[in-house]
Amino acid sequence: METKRGMPSQIYRPGLATLTDLYQLTMAYGYFQVAARKALSQEAVFHLSFRNNPFQGGYAVACGLASLIDLVENFSFQEEDLAFLGGLNGRDGAPIFSKEFLAYLKGMKLTLDIDAVREGEIVFAHEPLVRVKGPIIQCQLLETALLNFFNFQTLIATKAARVVYASQGRQVLEFGLRRAQGVDGALTASRAAYLGGCHATSNVLAGRLYGIPVKGTHAHSWVMSFPTEAEAFHAYAEAMPNNCVFLVDTYDTLHGVKTAIEQGHWLKENGHDLVGIRLDSGDLAYLSAEARQLLDRAGFADAQIIASNDLDEQVIESLIDQGAMVDVWGVGTKLITAADQPALGGVYKLACVRECNLQDGTTKPWQYRIKLSEQVVKISTPGVQQVRRFFSQSQSGTKTFIADMIYDQESQAEPENLVVDPLDFTRRKPVAPGTAYEELLVPIFRGGRCVYSMPGLEESRSFREQRLQGFHRGILRLLNPHQYPVGIEAGLSRAKLALIMKERGFNGESHEKLL
């Protein structure tokens, strides 16, 4: 049974309001000062997205929403937070933050509207995973924490999904605790890996907090602590006859398999089963095939062969191609640390602002904002963005996804069914009028109040599997995946290009011919 999400507020005693970069607070202080001078405040819209699909793959698995909800529901600056901030000084020795600003932080209650994709959703580069709308100070103060949550958890959930895909239906156990990046890294990674498709974890605390099945046997040290391997296995069988998986490669692997078989006969005579053996080194393809023959000939066809040893999706795929007879894969270091890509590279970008009169509460219309760059991939997209996923549906109700379109939800114009590549506006995918669609960003908070019922981890895990089935298998393959069409709605693409041309000084020239 999963606890109350097992999120940061249950793990850490201090509040997480100061889980932020200092420049978020200095900007918030600047906004506070401007509002005091002008009797005007700003509202803003920010989007959290990533620029490239991780692991050179075709997709990502969104993860981090449970942490977001926990943060926002428990967000407050405690006395110890304010005391610390009040003690920060500038180069002249004077405090950075005024007492008035600290008092403002103390009394601040989040009033944001937040929309996000569901945990386990299949997402792609450039499209928003989270949209945050409200007072710009509040939007700014959430940036660092949200990036911390979604960058890491989405990365690990995606890595796990790739490993599970490579395993071709065999079970995958997450064994990464001892190699993880700290306590929190281990816990959040275990949860994300389970969401991504792993079947169990070795991490007992993660099992307790999140309700994840836990698995484990014994280490080489157990075998080494006895005079012989046979004595070690027998002692383990006597101590735990209902959980006997023997680690067979402490000395000689195939001899270890034969020793495990001897104990398997003893277990059977005493009313128990030999669950299996584990291989942790050597030529796993060869050794697993030899071990399978030994086990089958001895009458243990149901005994599982578990393999570990610096595995990842590429190695697992290769071993299966070589005929490895492995039933369960134990994946640790390369999963828990996302060894081949240690960061997702997610960003949190301002897309719109509007002024609010502090005296009468009136607001002006939203104004687009855009960040330019010499690198096209780093040019942001304006608007109050929503993601529309088009699909076809069979008579049985099975969905096949066609394309994702990012559009401006606040635009007065009806969205056009034309998806424009954000990196190359000459690449376009038309979608037939009347094609069915769904909106990916769902309401999470309204006015600071949570309006979303967070599913349990098992439900989110099943949702991920269901969504993956809606995509062409070419998108899921590990090497050179097919590119799923994701782009900007044609009207928003034109508005974005107009902003780019304006900011680069082409006001007087016609750029519409390019569109």
Secondary structure per residue as TSV (DSSP state, phi and psi in degrees):
chain	resnum	aa	ss	phi	psi
A	1	M	-	360.0	124.7
A	2	E	-	-72.7	138.5
A	3	T	-	-75.1	-172.6
A	4	K	S	-66.9	68.0
A	5	R	T	68.9	-17.4
A	6	G	T	56.5	35.2
A	7	M	-	-88.9	-179.0
A	8	P	H	-52.1	-36.1
A	9	S	H	-65.3	-21.1
A	10	Q	H	-90.6	-12.8
A	11	I	H	-100.8	-39.0
A	12	Y	-	-110.2	139.2
A	13	R	S	-75.7	-46.2
A	14	P	S	-67.7	151.5
A	15	G	-	-67.5	164.1
A	16	L	S	-106.2	16.6
A	17	A	T	-61.4	-31.5
A	18	T	T	-92.5	12.2
A	19	L	-	-77.6	74.7
A	20	T	S	-156.2	164.1
A	21	D	-	-82.6	148.5
A	22	L	H	-58.3	-34.4
A	23	Y	H	-67.8	-19.0
A	24	Q	H	-66.0	-40.4
A	25	L	H	-72.9	-37.4
A	26	T	H	-67.3	-37.6
A	27	M	H	-66.5	-42.1
A	28	A	H	-58.7	-40.3
A	29	Y	H	-65.0	-39.6
A	30	G	H	-61.8	-45.7
A	31	Y	H	-60.0	-40.1
A	32	F	H	-61.0	-43.6
A	33	Q	H	-67.5	-41.8
A	34	V	H	-62.2	-44.0
A	35	A	H	-61.4	-39.5
A	36	A	H	-65.3	-36.6
A	37	R	H	-74.9	-39.6
A	38	K	H	-102.1	-4.5
A	39	A	S	56.0	27.9
A	40	L	E	-129.1	141.8
A	41	S	E	-120.5	165.2
A	42	Q	E	-112.5	139.2
A	43	E	E	-104.6	155.0
A	44	A	E	-145.0	163.7
A	45	V	E	-125.3	125.4
A	46	F	E	-118.5	149.5
A	47	H	E	-126.4	139.7
A	48	L	E	-102.5	124.7
A	49	S	E	-148.8	179.8
A	50	F	E	-132.8	156.5
A	51	R	S	-93.9	-24.5
A	52	N	S	-140.9	139.8
A	53	N	-	-61.7	134.0
A	54	P	G	-68.9	155.4
A	55	F	G	61.4	25.5
A	56	Q	G	54.6	31.5
A	57	G	-	-95.1	-170.9
A	58	G	S	-102.5	-1.4
A	59	Y	-	-166.0	177.9
A	60	A	E	-141.5	160.1
A	61	V	E	-108.7	115.9
A	62	A	-	-68.5	132.4
A	63	C	-	-153.1	139.4
A	64	G	-	136.1	-7.3
A	65	L	H	-64.5	-39.1
A	66	A	H	-60.4	-39.6
A	67	S	H	-66.3	-39.6
A	68	L	H	-59.4	-48.4
A	69	I	H	-60.6	-44.9
A	70	D	H	-60.9	-43.0
A	71	L	H	-61.9	-50.6
A	72	V	H	-67.4	-40.2
A	73	E	H	-64.7	-28.1
A	74	N	T	-111.3	14.6
A	75	F	-	-74.3	120.8
A	76	S	-	-166.9	151.8
A	77	F	-	-93.4	117.3
A	78	Q	-	-84.1	168.9
A	79	E	H	-57.9	-40.5
A	80	E	H	-67.9	-31.8
A	81	D	H	-63.9	-47.5
A	82	L	H	-67.4	-35.5
A	83	A	H	-64.3	-41.5
A	84	F	H	-63.6	-47.7
A	85	L	H	-63.7	-36.7
A	86	G	H	-66.8	-19.4
A	87	G	T	-92.1	1.7
A	88	L	-	-83.8	128.2
A	89	N	B	-117.4	153.6
A	90	G	-	-84.1	-173.1
A	91	R	T	-66.8	-21.9
A	92	D	T	-87.6	2.2
A	93	G	S	87.3	-8.3
A	94	A	S	-84.1	154.9
A	95	P	B	-59.5	143.5
A	96	I	S	-70.7	-42.9
A	97	F	S	-107.2	139.1
A	98	S	-	-77.7	161.4
A	99	K	H	-63.8	-33.4
A	100	E	H	-64.7	-40.2
A	101	F	H	-67.9	-40.8
A	102	L	H	-64.3	-37.0
A	103	A	H	-66.3	-37.1
A	104	Y	H	-62.2	-44.8
A	105	L	H	-62.6	-39.5
A	106	K	H	-60.9	-38.7
A	107	G	H	-93.6	-0.1
A	108	M	-	-71.6	130.7
A	109	K	-	-118.2	129.6
A	110	L	-	-65.9	132.8
A	111	T	-	-124.3	27.2
A	112	L	-	-77.8	151.9
A	113	D	E	-98.6	122.9
A	114	I	E	-126.5	130.1
A	115	D	E	-121.3	148.9
A	116	A	E	-156.1	160.9
A	117	V	-	-75.4	154.0
A	118	R	-	-71.9	150.6
A	119	E	T	-62.2	135.5
A	120	G	T	92.9	-6.7
A	121	E	-	-65.8	144.6
A	122	I	E	-87.2	122.2
A	123	V	E	-129.0	168.1
A	124	F	-	-138.3	163.0
A	125	A	T	-55.2	143.8
A	126	H	T	84.1	-22.8
A	127	E	S	-89.3	143.4
A	128	P	-	-69.0	134.7
A	129	L	S	-90.7	-29.2
A	130	V	E	-139.4	140.0
A	131	R	E	-122.7	125.9
A	132	V	E	-117.7	125.8
A	133	K	E	-133.2	133.5
A	134	G	E	152.2	-160.1
A	135	P	E	-53.3	131.8
A	136	I	H	-63.0	-31.7
A	137	I	H	-60.7	-46.3
A	138	Q	H	-66.7	-42.7
A	139	C	H	-56.6	-43.4
A	140	Q	H	-66.4	-38.5
A	141	L	H	-71.0	-15.4
A	142	L	H	-91.8	-14.1
A	143	E	H	-53.8	-56.0
A	144	T	H	-63.2	-44.6
A	145	A	H	-64.1	-42.7
A	146	L	H	-64.7	-40.2
A	147	L	H	-64.4	-39.6
A	148	N	H	-59.9	-45.8
A	149	F	H	-65.1	-55.4
A	150	F	H	-75.7	-36.1
A	151	N	H	-58.8	-52.2
A	152	F	H	-74.4	-48.0
A	153	Q	H	-67.9	-38.5
A	154	T	H	-64.9	-39.3
A	155	L	H	-60.1	-48.9
A	156	I	H	-70.2	-40.2
A	157	A	H	-61.5	-38.5
A	158	T	H	-67.9	-43.5
A	159	K	H	-59.9	-43.5
A	160	A	H	-62.5	-42.5
A	161	A	H	-61.4	-37.8
A	162	R	H	-67.6	-42.4
A	163	V	H	-62.9	-43.5
A	164	V	H	-64.8	-39.5
A	165	Y	H	-61.3	-43.0
A	166	A	H	-65.6	-27.4
A	167	S	T	-75.1	-11.2
A	168	Q	T	54.0	48.1
A	169	G	T	93.5	-10.9
A	170	R	-	-77.8	155.0
A	171	Q	E	-70.9	149.6
A	172	V	E	-125.7	125.7
A	173	L	E	-106.2	136.8
A	174	E	E	-89.7	118.1
A	175	F	-	-118.1	30.5
A	176	G	-	-95.5	0.8
A	177	L	G	-51.4	-47.8
A	178	R	G	-70.4	-16.8
A	179	R	G	-107.6	3.2
A	180	A	S	-73.4	163.0
A	181	Q	S	-85.4	75.6
A	182	G	H	84.2	176.6
A	183	V	H	-63.2	-51.5
A	184	D	H	-65.7	-38.5
A	185	G	H	-59.3	-38.8
A	186	A	H	-68.1	-44.5
A	187	L	H	-67.6	-50.5
A	188	T	H	-66.5	-34.2
A	189	A	H	-68.5	-39.0
A	190	S	H	-61.9	-42.8
A	191	R	H	-65.2	-46.8
A	192	A	H	-63.4	-38.5
A	193	A	H	-65.1	-38.1
A	194	Y	H	-67.5	-43.4
A	195	L	H	-57.8	-38.8
A	196	G	T	-73.1	-8.9
A	197	G	T	128.5	-10.3
A	198	C	-	-59.7	149.1
A	199	H	-	-91.7	-19.8
A	200	A	E	-166.7	171.8
A	201	T	E	-134.5	157.0
A	202	S	S	-86.8	-9.1
A	203	N	-	-81.4	103.6
A	204	V	H	-66.1	-39.4
A	205	L	H	-64.6	-40.3
A	206	A	H	-63.0	-38.8
A	207	G	H	-62.1	-42.3
A	208	R	H	-67.3	-43.8
A	209	L	H	-73.5	-38.4
A	210	Y	H	-111.2	-5.3
A	211	G	-	74.5	24.7
A	212	I	-	-82.0	137.6
A	213	P	-	-58.9	140.6
A	214	V	B	-113.6	141.5
A	215	K	-	-135.3	148.2
A	216	G	-	177.8	156.9
A	217	T	-	-126.4	-108.0
A	218	H	-	-141.4	168.2
A	219	A	-	-105.5	176.1
A	220	H	H	-61.6	-30.1
A	221	S	H	-62.2	-31.8
A	222	W	H	-61.6	-47.1
A	223	V	H	-65.2	-42.7
A	224	M	H	-68.2	-20.5
A	225	S	T	-79.4	-7.7
A	226	F	S	-108.5	156.4
A	227	P	S	-60.1	-35.9
A	228	T	S	-136.7	159.8
A	229	E	H	-63.6	-38.6
A	230	A	H	-62.2	-41.9
A	231	E	H	-65.1	-39.5
A	232	A	H	-62.6	-46.7
A	233	F	H	-65.0	-40.0
A	234	H	H	-67.2	-41.2
A	235	A	H	-62.1	-39.1
A	236	Y	H	-68.0	-40.5
A	237	A	H	-63.1	-40.0
A	238	E	H	-66.8	-39.0
A	239	A	H	-74.4	-36.8
A	240	M	-	-142.2	66.5
A	241	P	T	-66.4	-17.6
A	242	N	T	-95.6	10.5
A	243	N	S	-146.6	43.2
A	244	C	-	-91.8	99.5
A	245	V	E	-119.2	117.3
A	246	F	E	-97.3	130.8
A	247	L	E	-80.7	113.5
A	248	V	-	-103.3	2.4
A	249	D	-	-111.5	26.8
A	250	T	S	-66.5	-38.8
A	251	Y	S	-120.0	-73.0
A	252	D	-	-129.6	119.7
A	253	T	H	-62.0	-52.9
A	254	L	H	-69.4	-32.0
A	255	H	H	-64.5	-37.6
A	256	G	H	-63.6	-36.5
A	257	V	H	-62.8	-43.2
A	258	K	H	-64.0	-37.8
A	259	T	H	-66.0	-39.8
A	260	A	H	-63.3	-37.2
A	261	I	H	-64.3	-40.7
A	262	E	H	-57.4	-44.0
A	263	Q	H	-70.4	-28.4
A	264	G	H	-62.2	-39.3
A	265	H	H	-64.9	-40.6
A	266	W	H	-63.0	-41.7
A	267	L	H	-61.9	-43.7
A	268	K	H	-63.5	-40.9
A	269	E	H	-63.0	-25.7
A	270	N	T	-104.1	19.2
A	271	G	T	82.8	20.5
A	272	H	-	-126.2	171.4
A	273	D	-	-113.7	150.7
A	274	L	-	-82.5	110.1
A	275	V	-	-66.3	-43.7
A	276	G	E	167.3	-169.9
A	277	I	E	-127.9	160.3
A	278	R	E	-124.9	133.8
A	279	L	E	-106.1	129.2
A	280	D	-	-126.0	10.3
A	281	S	S	-165.6	170.6
A	282	G	S	83.6	-168.6
A	283	D	-	-77.4	96.1
A	284	L	H	-66.6	-32.1
A	285	A	H	-65.5	-50.0
A	286	Y	H	-66.8	-50.1
A	287	L	H	-64.6	-38.4
A	288	S	H	-66.7	-37.9
A	289	A	H	-66.0	-43.1
A	290	E	H	-65.1	-42.4
A	291	A	H	-63.7	-38.3
A	292	R	H	-62.1	-42.3
A	293	Q	H	-63.1	-44.8
A	294	L	H	-61.8	-44.6
A	295	L	H	-65.6	-44.0
A	296	D	H	-65.3	-43.2
A	297	R	H	-64.5	-28.0
A	298	A	T	-87.0	0.5
A	299	G	T	91.9	18.6
A	300	F	-	-116.6	53.7
A	301	A	T	-64.7	-24.7
A	302	D	T	-87.9	-8.6
A	303	A	-	-69.1	133.4
A	304	Q	E	-85.7	151.0
A	305	I	E	-109.9	118.4
A	306	I	E	-105.6	134.0
A	307	A	E	-123.3	139.6
A	308	S	-	-139.1	-177.0
A	309	N	S	117.3	78.4
A	310	D	S	51.5	49.4
A	311	L	-	-88.4	151.5
A	312	D	-	-148.0	-173.6
A	313	E	H	-64.1	-35.2
A	314	Q	H	-68.1	-44.3
A	315	V	H	-66.6	-42.3
A	316	I	H	-62.8	-45.1
A	317	E	H	-59.5	-42.3
A	318	S	H	-65.4	-43.5
A	319	L	H	-63.7	-39.5
A	320	I	H	-64.9	-40.5
A	321	D	H	-62.0	-29.5
A	322	Q	T	-82.9	-1.3
A	323	G	T	90.1	21.2
A	324	A	-	-58.4	135.3
A	325	M	-	-100.0	61.1
A	326	V	-	-106.6	131.9
A	327	D	S	-95.0	-31.0
A	328	V	E	-137.9	133.9
A	329	W	E	-107.1	127.2
A	330	G	E	-100.9	111.6
A	331	V	E	-115.4	124.9
A	332	G	-	-119.7	-95.0
A	333	T	H	-52.8	-49.9
A	334	K	H	-72.8	-18.7
A	335	L	H	-86.1	-52.0
A	336	I	H	-67.2	-25.1
A	337	T	T	-106.8	-0.3
A	338	A	T	46.4	58.7
A	339	A	T	-56.3	-35.1
A	340	D	T	-87.0	-6.9
A	341	Q	-	-156.3	92.1
A	342	P	-	-75.3	-2.1
A	343	A	-	-147.2	145.0
A	344	L	-	-78.4	-35.4
A	345	G	-	82.9	30.4
A	346	G	E	-68.1	153.6
A	347	V	E	-132.6	161.4
A	348	Y	E	-132.8	104.3
A	349	K	E	-118.7	139.1
A	350	L	E	-70.0	133.5
A	351	A	E	-123.5	-25.8
A	352	C	E	-151.1	152.2
A	353	V	E	-139.5	156.9
A	354	R	E	-152.5	151.3
A	355	E	E	-89.2	144.3
A	356	C	E	-123.6	128.9
A	357	N	E	-79.5	120.2
A	358	L	T	-71.7	-17.4
A	359	Q	T	-85.8	-44.5
A	360	D	T	-113.6	-2.9
A	361	G	-	78.2	5.0
A	362	T	-	-73.6	152.3
A	363	T	B	-125.3	150.6
A	364	K	-	-92.0	167.0
A	365	P	-	-63.7	158.2
A	366	W	-	-65.7	139.7
A	367	Q	E	-116.2	130.4
A	368	Y	E	-65.5	146.1
A	369	R	-	-131.5	144.8
A	370	I	-	-142.1	142.4
A	371	K	-	-104.0	125.4
A	372	L	-	-94.3	163.7
A	373	S	-	-161.2	156.4
A	374	E	S	-68.8	-21.6
A	375	Q	S	-98.2	121.6
A	376	V	G	-57.4	-37.5
A	377	V	G	-63.8	-20.0
A	378	K	G	-95.9	0.8
A	379	I	-	-77.3	125.1
A	380	S	-	-79.4	169.2
A	381	T	-	-114.4	131.4
A	382	P	-	-83.6	177.6
A	383	G	S	103.1	165.1
A	384	V	S	-91.0	93.0
A	385	Q	E	-83.7	143.8
A	386	Q	E	-133.2	155.1
A	387	V	E	-114.4	123.6
A	388	R	E	-107.2	122.3
A	389	R	E	-105.2	117.1
A	390	F	E	-86.3	146.5
A	391	F	E	-153.2	158.0
A	392	S	E	-106.3	159.4
A	393	Q	E	-137.3	132.0
A	394	S	-	-80.1	171.3
A	395	Q	T	-62.2	-27.4
A	396	S	T	-80.5	-5.6
A	397	G	-	96.5	0.4
A	398	T	-	-72.6	130.9
A	399	K	E	-94.3	140.8
A	400	T	E	-121.5	118.0
A	401	F	E	-79.8	139.4
A	402	I	E	-107.1	-46.8
A	403	A	E	-169.8	156.7
A	404	D	E	-113.6	135.4
A	405	M	E	-125.6	124.7
A	406	I	E	-90.9	123.6
A	407	Y	E	-136.0	165.8
A	408	D	E	-88.2	112.0
A	409	Q	T	-66.8	-25.0
A	410	E	T	-92.9	-2.2
A	411	S	-	-65.9	143.2
A	412	Q	S	-75.6	-23.0
A	413	A	S	-83.3	145.7
A	414	E	-	-68.3	133.3
A	415	P	-	-59.1	138.6
A	416	E	-	-88.7	143.7
A	417	N	S	-83.1	60.3
A	418	L	E	-138.5	116.5
A	419	V	E	-98.2	121.5
A	420	V	E	-109.3	126.7
A	421	D	-	-59.1	125.4
A	422	P	T	-68.3	-18.8
A	423	L	T	-97.1	-11.3
A	424	D	-	-157.2	96.4
A	425	F	T	-69.5	-4.0
A	426	T	T	-82.8	-13.5
A	427	R	-	-93.6	117.2
A	428	R	E	-137.6	145.4
A	429	K	E	-124.9	111.3
A	430	P	E	-76.8	145.0
A	431	V	-	-118.1	131.1
A	432	A	-	-59.6	138.8
A	433	P	T	-56.2	142.3
A	434	G	T	84.1	-0.3
A	435	T	-	-64.3	135.9
A	436	A	E	-65.2	151.0
A	437	Y	E	-152.6	167.7
A	438	E	E	-139.7	153.0
A	439	E	E	-95.1	131.0
A	440	L	S	-84.6	-34.1
A	441	L	-	-82.7	121.3
A	442	V	E	-113.1	151.7
A	443	P	E	-63.8	130.2
A	444	I	E	-112.2	-48.9
A	445	F	E	-127.9	142.9
A	446	R	E	-131.3	117.5
A	447	G	T	62.0	28.3
A	448	G	T	86.5	-3.9
A	449	R	E	-102.5	131.7
A	450	C	E	-70.6	125.3
A	451	V	-	-115.5	9.4
A	452	Y	-	-114.3	134.9
A	453	S	-	-93.9	107.6
A	454	M	-	-69.1	120.8
A	455	P	-	-64.1	159.4
A	456	G	-	-69.8	165.3
A	457	L	H	-61.6	-39.0
A	458	E	H	-63.0	-40.5
A	459	E	H	-66.4	-41.3
A	460	S	H	-66.0	-36.0
A	461	R	H	-64.5	-42.6
A	462	S	H	-67.4	-36.2
A	463	F	H	-61.6	-42.1
A	464	R	H	-58.9	-46.2
A	465	E	H	-63.0	-42.0
A	466	Q	H	-62.8	-42.6
A	467	R	H	-67.6	-39.4
A	468	L	H	-58.5	-34.0
A	469	Q	T	-67.7	-15.0
A	470	G	T	-84.7	-4.0
A	471	F	S	-107.4	148.6
A	472	H	-	-58.9	140.7
A	473	R	H	-63.3	-22.9
A	474	G	H	-61.9	-28.8
A	475	I	H	-72.0	-27.1
A	476	L	H	-88.5	-17.4
A	477	R	-	-63.8	154.4
A	478	L	S	-76.8	-39.5
A	479	L	S	-106.3	128.0
A	480	N	S	47.4	60.8
A	481	P	-	-68.0	156.1
A	482	H	-	-66.2	143.7
A	483	Q	-	-88.9	115.0
A	484	Y	-	-73.0	135.3
A	485	P	-	-69.1	117.5
A	486	V	E	-133.3	131.0
A	487	G	E	-164.5	-171.8
A	488	I	E	-100.8	139.9
A	489	E	E	-57.2	143.2
A	490	A	H	-55.6	-42.7
A	491	G	H	-64.4	-42.1
A	492	L	H	-68.1	-34.9
A	493	S	H	-62.8	-41.4
A	494	R	H	-64.3	-41.8
A	495	A	H	-65.0	-38.2
A	496	K	H	-64.2	-45.3
A	497	L	H	-64.7	-37.5
A	498	A	H	-61.2	-40.6
A	499	L	H	-64.7	-42.1
A	500	I	H	-60.5	-47.0
A	501	M	H	-63.2	-40.0
A	502	K	H	-63.7	-47.4
A	503	E	H	-67.4	-22.9
A	504	R	T	-96.7	10.0
A	505	G	T	84.8	25.3
A	506	F	-	-105.9	35.8
A	507	N	T	-59.0	-38.9
A	508	G	T	-85.5	-5.7
A	509	E	S	-102.4	148.5
A	510	S	-	-79.9	119.3
A	511	H	-	-107.6	-2.4
A	512	E	G	-65.6	-25.4
A	513	K	G	-63.2	-25.6
A	514	L	G	-75.8	-14.3
A	515	L	-	-94.1	360.0
